[in-house]
């Protein structure tokens, strides 16, 4: 267990709670159950309901500035005044770095925004006896944690995920990572990218997969043939944004229909492309066969997983370089026992191993996606075998308690050391795609 005498840990996030970030919520729950005393800093006001029911299980208090107005600025002024009084030299050093980084940044106002937030986090952490600051995401939260560390002297670290890593300039990632005590990341693909950036400091990079609480996902029984043949259910879950490739999945569904397959496809999620995707469904005359279900709480989603015959997601690298890591929904589907079809982008092949734990198609290739889906629709026995192997793969490297203990060890929980921190080099055994550096 974590030694409380050493002090609590601060978690810095852009927004908490957030419906689409169950992987962080799971980690926080596990950290607390393993003995960590946490304080959560939400840089933006918490997302309005609905929230996942698991949010109510989290004990950690949530700290957030008022969203705007006089109260916000007064709070910032008090916090920065306290930090200036407590350590004038540290504070002056933070100001000088903010001045330098704002000159070098294409978005100088963003630098000063994180400087302002950093003062609030630093002052709060100093008052609460925080011993370590950990940020989720390499962009604004890591920048805020860096400034808080500069002002307070409290060490910091961060977890890099996907969009935050590839859309932040490499020189900025280098600067933050070299100042951090360590950098965790959720895929071997990301780890190799970070190691290339850091060179001699590559040893700071550690692979910590997003863990799945397998106790929440009891493996369902294999579906039995119905007395009356029913259309097979293909389920997809993800925000309606470019990198998720929902348009390719919809095109693949049109191809499947043309090949005589009986199915329906439900796409769960919300986002800016809803209108365009609805228009595509109408244009391909797939109404009633392909439906957009909107956002859904985690409890409702788990219930829906149990009715699905296949899970499909078609991620791609977006035009701006944004991409997924390993989408958490793929691991959740595997945990319940749904055969998975996805694309060989980013870290996905580390979990979906072609012909072993699932099926993969190239990105931006609806025909290949339709081929893979059609193969599993036509061979339920092969689909069941893939699903069983996928569950075993999760139990090996994606169990929540295993991955969370690794993070504990990195932060300094030596009594959790029965599961050691996994260096990034351990990911080399898993297949990967080429890393494209976003400039």
Beta strands, then each sheet from edge to edge (+ up, - down):
strand 1: 9-13
strand 2: 38-42
strand 3: 61-63
strand 4: 132-136
strand 5: 156-160
strand 6: 183-185
strand 7: 205-207
strand 8: 232-237
strand 9: 263-268
strand 10: 290-294
strand 11: 310-312
strand 12: 339-343
strand 13: 359-361
sheet 1: 3+ 2+ 1+ 4+ 5+ 6+ 7+
sheet 2: 10+ 9+ 8+ 11+ 12+ 13+
end
